[in-house]
Amino acid sequence: MGRTTDPESRRSQLNDAILSTVRGGFRIVGGMVQMAAGITRLVAVTAIKAAAAVEGAVGATESDEEEPNPKPPKVAA
């Protein structure tokens, strides 16, 4: 690449470099936002599944704790 002495050409190259850097920064920030959204969704789905499992376990425990209906006493004939 040859050396340019034209100030307009240097300014144009500098502007292109700045725009490229800013665009890259926005892509990085956008990727970080997408990752944060994905992680948040993953945590939310995991919490919902864990809550459902706990609810099922509590329901099973409560049904185990209930005493069966006692049988009526036999009457002698």
C-alpha positions in Angstrom: 0.0 0.0 0.0 1.5 3.3 -1.1 1.9 6.2 1.2 -0.7 8.9 0.5 -0.1 12.6 1.1 -3.6 13.7 0.2 -5.4 14.8 3.5 -8.8 13.9 2.1 -7.7 10.4 1.4 -6.2 10.0 4.9 -9.4 11.4 6.4 -11.5 9.0 4.4 -9.4 6.0 5.6 -9.6 7.2 9.2 -13.4 7.6 8.9 -13.7 4.1 7.5 -11.5 2.7 10.3 -13.6 4.5 12.9 -16.9 3.3 11.4 -15.6 -0.3 11.2 -14.6 -0.2 14.8 -17.9 1.2 15.9 -19.8 -1.4 13.8 -17.7 -4.1 15.4 -18.4 -2.7 18.9 -22.2 -2.8 18.2 -21.9 -6.4 17.0 -20.2 -7.3 20.2 -22.8 -5.5 22.3 -25.6 -7.1 20.3 -24.1 -10.5 20.8 -23.8 -9.9 24.5 -27.5 -8.9 24.7 -28.5 -12.0 22.8 -26.5 -14.2 25.2 -28.0 -12.5 28.2 -31.5 -13.0 26.8 -30.7 -16.7 26.1 -29.3 -17.3 29.6 -32.3 -15.5 31.2 -34.6 -17.7 29.2 -32.7 -20.9 30.2 -32.8 -19.9 33.9 -36.5 -19.2 33.7 -37.3 -22.5 32.0 -35.2 -24.4 34.5 -36.9 -22.6 37.5 -40.3 -23.4 36.1 -39.4 -27.1 35.6 -37.9 -27.2 39.1 -41.0 -25.6 40.6 -43.2 -28.2 38.8 -41.1 -31.0 40.1 -41.3 -29.7 43.7 -45.0 -29.3 43.3 -45.3 -32.9 42.1 -43.2 -34.1 45.0 -45.2 -32.2 47.6 -48.4 -33.6 46.1 -47.1 -37.1 46.3 -45.9 -36.6 49.9 -49.3 -35.2 50.9 -51.1 -38.1 49.4 -48.8 -40.5 51.3 -49.4 -38.8 54.6 -53.2 -39.2 54.4 -54.5 -42.1 56.5 -56.7 -44.6 54.8 -60.3 -44.7 55.9 -60.6 -47.1 58.8 -62.7 -50.2 58.2 -65.9 -50.4 60.3 -65.8 -53.0 63.1 -67.3 -56.4 62.3 -70.6 -57.1 64.0 -70.9 -60.6 65.6 -73.9 -62.5 64.4 
